[in-house]
Amino acid sequence: MKEKITELTLARKDAHIFYSSHQLDHYLSAAADYIVAGIEEGDHIILIENDRIFSLLEEKLKPLLHKEQLGQILHINNFDYYFSSGSFNPPYIFDYLDNILKPYNEHNISFRTWAHVEWREQEGILEILEEFENEADRLVNENSLLLVCAYDAERVPDTLHTALMKCHEFVMTEDSIIPSDLYAKTESA
């Protein structure tokens, strides 16, 4: 998978990638490949992940990266990130993201992001997630960002899966990255 990631990122510097996984070991391998490929290409990594999976991922990365390379990974707890306002609220989430990205942008530090999207039960959450991902796609296109949005397949109903396929230009599978056949590019505001 690392080679597929490198092929994509050598061809272009922006991509909004949807990844949905059924198995934790596949998830950890895909995330590790994405991170290692990024660091080998000179990027820093913004890893928005829960603490339990981050610990497992860190153990997987330790034999693959030296201490300085591991220092290029900024871990942000995904529940702190997505629920900074107390609920899954896209404007607050994007404000939080702006604060995270500010030092990278100010110092011309190249980065890529892996974001594990998780949510609590909340009225209208599926529509909120769709709105959030459409806005994320617009930001990726406007700012030439490289972003993987990772989901637990068990939590994604078919309607949300279809909506996510429409707002992510690429889909990451266990062994490749392919264009989404449902993608409809979000227009800039």
Secondary structure, DSSP 4 states (H G I P E B T S, - for coil): -HHHHHHHHHH-S-EEEEEEES-HHHHHHHHHHHHHHHHHTT-EEEEEE-HHHHHHHHHHHTTTS-HHHHTTEEEEEHHHHHTTTSS--HHHHHHHHHHHHHHHHHTT--EEEEEE------TTHHHHHHHHHHHHHHHHHHHT-EEEEEEEGGG--HHHHHHHHHH-SEEE-SS-EEE-TT--PPPP-
